[in-house]
Amino acid sequence: MADTSPLDLSPEQNAQYDLITRRLQEVLGGDAIKTILKDGRSPKAYWGTAPTGRPHIGYFVPLTKIADFLRAGVEVKILLADVHAFLDNLKAPIELVQHRTKYYEFILLAVFKSLGIPTSKLHFIQGSSYQLTREYNMDNYRLCATVTEHDAKKAGAEVVKQVESPLLSGLLYPGLQALDEQYLDVDFQFGGVDQRKIFTFAELYLPRLGYRKRSHLMNAMVPGLMGGKMSSSDPNSKIDFLDSPEAVKKKLKAAFCEPGNVEDNAVLFPISQLKIDQIKGTGMLDADGKTVVPADQKSFASDNAPEGTLFTVETKFDGPIHFSTFAEMRQAFKDEKLHPADLKPAMVNAINRLLDPIRKTFEENEEFQKVEKLAYPDPNAKPTKKKKEKVYTPPPPGMGKNAKASDASAKSPAPPSAPVDGVA
């Protein structure tokens, strides 16, 4: 839902703004973005992710939206929030954070590549590169002297893991995320609607430190396979980017998919909301980040599908059903013209098609594979026992086998001397 305002923009600027804000669930501060466009400047944005659990297909939602930002001329920074990952109730042990940060960069670049999104205008930034500086920490202390415990806890309620006895680190999390907007020097922050309370927290408290208020753009959340939201920290709620085809099939087979339910449908939602029709249907981005290169129009269509078909579902009783948009497929499911038993196999094939190039990138990159093992070591792996090296320690004087042999020879009588010059 985009903001409406009386700002007089040129047709080109209006098109830019529409591209930046389309298909979002909510926009806060849209007028500020319009002012930047009206002034002829390029907006700067950041999207942050904390390297905790393995990234999943729900990330397609923000990543394809980032493609819109690039098309609109937005400078995008991706924050790999390693400090946040550690602070969030120890979701990621400190010794693994560094490896997971590197893994996230590898996997995100692989996803961007698979979707045809150029990375030349993306900037990856590690949180600890500036969050440990004197200036940042001083601002954090200033914020702590201003923010109430109630406001800090409320701001992180949807994002920070809630436990019976919360750690102080969880209260710091929202403030750090607010300061990131200033230290990354951006005009707006982009994230899921679950971060709305942190965004409004930032709008309230940054001006109290003398910093300007930023705009905030929010996408819808992807439902988890078993209900709730799809989460990197919950392996049962998600499909990972590197899951095998067999794992994808198994997870979707068990996923919640109630007939006619399109709101909380864990099977329908990932594809229908991933904006794949935008990426696969209308073309990929060229290296300049704006030019659209024609793409394969039949990415999810059968070989004999009519022209313009985007998605084909093979049904058990009615044969193939062809859809030109995902909105049509969603409506067919809502009207119960499309059954879960037919939808699930089609979604398995579609998701595996999306994941195939990501898996291939992983299989062809030894460093990527090495980082993955370090970032997510097998919890069931038995530690390899090192064989104890034998170290030779010489025996004390007069001890040991050689010493006994020497003693024995010393005690035995000497042989008779040979005669000299015939004298006995």
C-alpha positions in Angstrom: 0.0 0.0 0.0 1.8 3.1 -1.2 1.4 6.7 0.2 -0.5 9.2 -1.8 0.6 12.9 -1.8 0.1 16.1 -3.7 3.7 16.4 -4.6 4.0 17.3 -8.3 6.3 14.8 -9.9 7.1 14.4 -13.6 5.8 11.3 -15.3 9.2 9.7 -15.1 9.5 10.4 -11.4 6.1 9.0 -10.8 7.1 5.9 -12.6 10.2 5.7 -10.4 8.1 6.0 -7.2 5.6 3.5 -8.4 8.4 1.0 -9.1 9.9 1.6 -5.6 6.6 1.2 -3.8 4.6 -1.3 -5.8 3.6 -4.7 -4.3 4.5 -3.6 -0.8 2.3 -4.1 2.2 3.0 -0.7 3.7 5.0 2.5 3.1 5.8 5.0 5.9 7.2 8.3 4.8 6.5 8.1 1.1 6.6 11.9 0.7 10.2 12.0 1.7 11.1 9.6 -1.1 9.1 11.7 -3.5 10.9 14.8 -2.5 14.3 13.1 -3.2 13.0 12.1 -6.7 11.7 15.6 -7.3 15.1 17.0 -6.5 16.6 14.7 -9.1 18.6 12.7 -6.6 18.9 8.9 -6.3 17.4 7.5 -3.1 19.7 5.3 -0.9 18.3 2.3 0.9 19.4 -0.6 3.0 18.0 -4.0 3.7 19.5 -5.9 6.6 19.7 -9.6 7.5 21.1 -11.3 10.6 23.2 -14.3 9.7 21.6 -16.9 12.0 19.9 -20.0 10.4 20.2 -21.0 6.8 18.5 -18.5 4.4 15.3 -19.9 2.8 13.0 -19.2 -0.2 11.1 -16.6 1.7 14.2 -14.4 0.9 13.0 -14.3 -2.7 10.4 -11.8 -1.6 12.8 -9.0 -0.5 15.4 -9.9 -3.1 13.1 -9.6 -6.0 11.9 -6.3 -4.5 15.5 -5.1 -4.5 15.4 -5.7 -8.3 12.6 -3.0 -8.4 14.8 -0.6 -6.4 17.7 -1.1 -8.8 15.5 -0.5 -11.8 14.3 2.7 -10.2 17.9 3.9 -9.7 18.1 3.3 -5.9 21.5 2.7 -4.4 21.1 -0.4 -2.3 23.2 -1.5 0.7 22.8 -5.0 2.1 23.7 -5.2 5.8 25.0 -8.5 7.0 24.2 -7.8 10.6 26.7 -10.0 12.4 26.5 -8.1 15.7 22.7 -8.3 15.7 22.9 -12.1 15.0 24.9 -12.5 18.2 22.7 -10.2 20.3 19.4 -12.0 19.3 19.3 -14.4 22.2 22.4 -16.2 21.1 20.8 -17.6 17.9 24.2 -17.7 16.4 27.2 -18.5 18.7 29.9 -15.9 18.3 32.4 -18.4 17.0 30.0 -19.2 14.1 28.9 -15.7 13.2 31.9 -14.9 11.0 31.5 -18.1 9.0 27.7 -17.5 8.6 28.2 -13.9 7.5 30.4 -15.2 4.7 27.9 -17.9 3.9 25.1 -15.4 3.6 27.1 -13.3 1.2 27.7 -16.4 -1.0 24.1 -17.5 -1.0 22.6 -14.1 -1.6 24.9 -13.5 -4.5 24.0 -16.9 -5.9 20.3 -16.0 -5.6 20.7 -12.6 -7.3 22.6 -14.3 -10.1 19.9 -16.9 -10.5 17.2 -14.2 -10.9 19.2 -12.1 -13.3 19.7 -9.3 -10.8 23.1 -7.6 -11.4 25.2 -7.1 -8.3 27.5 -4.3 -9.5 25.3 -1.7 -7.8 24.8 -3.6 -4.6 27.0 -3.0 -1.6 27.5 -5.7 1.0 28.4 -4.3 4.4 29.3 -6.2 7.5 27.7 -4.7 10.6 30.8 -5.0 12.8 32.8 -2.9 10.3 31.3 0.2 11.9 29.2 -0.9 14.9 32.3 -1.3 17.0 33.6 2.2 16.4 33.8 4.8 19.2 31.3 7.1 17.5 28.7 4.3 17.0 29.0 3.1 20.6 28.8 6.7 21.9 25.5 7.1 20.0 24.3 3.8 21.4 25.0 5.0 25.0 23.1 8.3 24.2 20.2 6.2 22.9 20.2 4.0 26.0 20.0 7.2 28.1 16.9 8.2 26.2 14.9 5.0 25.5 12.7 3.4 28.1 12.8 -0.3 28.8 9.2 -0.5 27.8 9.8 1.0 24.4 12.8 -1.1 23.7 11.0 -4.3 24.6 7.9 -3.3 22.6 10.0 -2.4 19.5 11.7 -5.8 19.3 8.6 -7.9 20.2 8.1 -9.2 16.7 11.7 -9.7 15.7 13.7 -10.5 18.8 13.2 -14.0 20.2 10.9 -13.8 23.2 11.8 -15.9 26.2 10.7 -16.1 29.8 13.8 -14.4 31.2 15.0 -12.1 28.3 18.6 -11.0 28.0 19.7 -7.4 28.0 21.0 -7.9 24.5 17.5 -8.2 23.1 16.7 -4.7 24.4 19.7 -3.2 22.6 18.7 -4.8 19.2 16.1 -2.2 18.1 18.3 0.8 19.0 21.2 -0.6 17.0 18.9 -1.2 14.0 17.8 2.4 14.2 21.3 3.7 14.4 22.2 1.7 11.3 20.0 4.0 9.2 22.3 7.0 10.2 25.6 5.2 9.9 24.8 3.6 6.6 23.7 7.0 5.3 20.4 5.9 3.7 17.1 7.5 2.9 14.9 4.5 3.7 15.1 1.1 5.3 13.4 -1.9 3.7 12.2 -5.0 5.6 9.3 -7.3 6.4 6.1 -6.0 8.0 7.2 -7.9 11.2 9.8 -5.1 11.7 7.2 -2.3 11.8 7.6 -1.6 15.5 11.4 -1.2 15.1 10.8 1.1 12.2 8.4 3.4 14.1 10.9 3.2 17.1 13.6 4.6 14.7 11.3 7.3 13.5 10.7 8.4 17.1 14.2 8.2 18.6 16.6 9.1 15.8 15.4 12.8 15.8 16.0 12.9 19.5 19.7 12.3 18.8 19.6 15.1 16.2 19.4 12.8 13.2 16.7 12.9 10.5 13.7 10.6 10.3 13.9 8.0 7.5 11.2 6.4 5.4 10.3 2.7 5.8 9.1 0.2 3.2 7.6 -3.2 4.2 6.9 -6.4 2.3 4.4 -9.1 3.4 5.7 -12.0 5.3 5.9 -15.5 3.8 3.9 -18.1 5.8 5.9 -21.0 7.3 5.2 -24.5 6.0 3.5 -25.4 9.2 1.9 -22.0 10.0 3.3 -18.8 11.4 6.1 -17.1 9.4 8.9 -18.7 7.5 12.0 -18.3 9.7 15.7 -19.0 9.2 15.9 -20.3 12.7 13.1 -22.8 12.4 14.1 -25.6 10.0 10.6 -27.1 9.9 9.0 -23.8 8.7 11.0 -23.3 5.6 12.6 -24.5 2.4 16.3 -23.7 2.3 18.0 -22.5 -0.9 20.3 -25.5 -0.9 17.6 -28.1 0.0 17.7 -31.1 -2.4 14.8 -31.8 -4.8 13.8 -34.7 -2.5 13.8 -32.4 0.6 11.6 -29.8 -1.2 9.1 -32.5 -2.2 9.0 -33.9 1.3 8.5 -30.5 3.0 5.8 -29.4 0.6 4.0 -32.7 0.9 3.7 -32.1 4.6 3.0 -28.3 4.3 -0.3 -26.7 5.4 -2.5 -26.2 2.3 -6.2 -25.9 3.1 -8.6 -26.0 0.1 -9.8 -22.5 -0.7 -7.5 -20.8 1.8 -5.2 -18.3 0.0 -4.3 -16.1 3.0 -2.2 -18.6 5.1 -1.3 -21.0 2.3 2.3 -22.1 2.8 2.3 -23.8 -0.6 0.6 -21.2 -2.8 2.2 -18.1 -1.1 5.9 -18.6 -1.8 5.4 -18.6 -5.6 2.4 -16.3 -5.9 4.2 -13.6 -3.8 7.7 -14.1 -4.9 7.1 -11.7 -7.9 8.5 -14.4 -10.2 6.1 -13.2 -12.8 7.9 -9.9 -12.6 11.3 -11.5 -12.9 10.7 -14.5 -15.1 7.7 -13.2 -17.0 8.8 -9.7 -18.0 12.5 -10.2 -18.2 15.8 -10.0 -16.4 17.8 -6.9 -15.6 20.8 -6.1 -17.7 24.2 -5.0 -16.1 23.0 -1.4 -15.9 20.3 -2.5 -13.4 17.5 -0.9 -15.5 17.3 -2.4 -18.9 15.0 -5.4 -19.2 16.3 -8.3 -21.2 13.5 -10.7 -22.5 13.3 -13.8 -20.4 11.9 -17.3 -20.9 8.1 -16.8 -21.0 7.5 -20.5 -20.4 9.6 -20.9 -17.2 6.7 -22.6 -15.4 4.6 -23.5 -18.4 4.3 -26.9 -20.1 5.7 -27.4 -23.6 2.2 -27.3 -25.2 0.9 -24.3 -23.2 -0.7 -21.5 -25.1 1.2 -18.3 -25.8 1.4 -16.1 -22.8 1.1 -18.9 -20.2 3.2 -18.3 -17.1 2.3 -21.4 -15.1 0.8 -24.8 -15.9 -0.7 -27.1 -13.3 -1.2 -30.8 -14.4 -4.4 -31.9 -12.7 -5.4 -35.5 -12.1 -8.9 -35.4 -13.6 -9.1 -32.2 -15.8 -5.7 -32.3 -17.5 -3.5 -29.3 -17.7 -4.7 -25.9 -16.5 -2.8 -22.9 -17.8 -2.5 -19.5 -16.0 -1.2 -16.3 -17.5 -0.7 -14.7 -14.1 -0.3 -16.0 -10.5 -3.3 -13.9 -9.6 -5.4 -16.2 -11.8 -4.0 -19.3 -10.2 -4.6 -17.8 -6.7 -8.2 -17.1 -7.6 -8.7 -20.6 -9.0 -7.5 -22.1 -5.7 -9.7 -19.7 -3.8 -12.7 -20.8 -5.9 -11.6 -24.5 -5.2 -11.2 -25.1 -9.0 -7.6 -26.0 -8.1 -7.1 -28.8 -5.5 -4.1 -29.0 -3.1 -3.2 -32.5 -4.5 -2.7 -30.9 -7.9 -1.1 -27.7 -6.7 1.6 -29.3 -4.5 3.4 -31.3 -7.3 3.3 -28.2 -9.5 4.8 -26.1 -6.8 7.5 -28.7 -6.1 8.6 -28.5 -9.8 8.5 -24.7 -9.8 10.5 -24.2 -6.7 13.1 -26.8 -7.8 13.4 -24.9 -11.1 14.2 -21.8 -9.1 16.7 -23.6 -6.8 18.5 -25.5 -9.5 20.8 -22.6 -10.6 21.6 -21.8 -6.9 22.5 -25.4 -6.2 24.7 -25.5 -9.3 26.6 -22.4 -8.2 27.2 -24.1 -4.8 28.3 -27.3 -6.4 30.8 -25.5 -8.7 32.4 -23.4 -5.9 34.7 -25.2 -3.5 35.1 -22.1 -1.3 31.3 -21.8 -1.0 31.2 -25.5 0.1 33.9 -25.0 2.6 32.2 -22.0 4.2 28.9 -23.8 4.3 30.5 -26.6 6.4 32.1 -24.1 8.7 29.0 -22.1 9.1 26.6 -25.0 9.8 28.6 -27.9 11.1 26.7 -31.2 11.3 25.4 -31.5 14.8 25.3 -35.3 14.6 28.8 -35.6 13.4 31.0 -37.5 15.8 34.3 -35.8 16.6 37.2 -37.6 15.0 39.5 -39.1 17.6 43.1 -38.3 17.0 45.5 -41.2 17.4 47.8 -40.7 20.3 51.3 -40.2 18.9 54.0 -42.4 20.4 56.8 -40.4 21.9 60.0 -42.2 22.6 61.3 -41.5 26.1 64.8 -43.0 26.8 65.0 -45.0 30.0 67.0 -43.8 33.0 70.7 -45.0 33.1 71.0 -48.6 34.0 67.3 -49.4 33.1 65.7 -50.9 30.0 66.5 -53.8 27.7 69.9 -52.5 26.5 71.0 -51.9 30.1 70.2 -55.5 31.1 72.1 -56.9 28.1 75.1 -54.7 29.1 74.9 -56.0 32.7 74.8 -59.6 31.6 77.8 -59.2 29.4 79.7 -57.5 32.2 79.0 -60.3 34.7 80.0 -63.3 32.3 83.7 -64.5 32.5 86.1 -63.2 29.9 87.3 -65.9 27.4 90.9 -67.1 27.8 93.6 -65.1 26.1 95.1 -66.5 23.0 98.7 -67.6 23.4 101.5 -65.1 22.5 104.6 -66.4 20.7 103.8 -70.0 21.8 103.8 -69.2 25.5 100.7 -70.5 27.4 
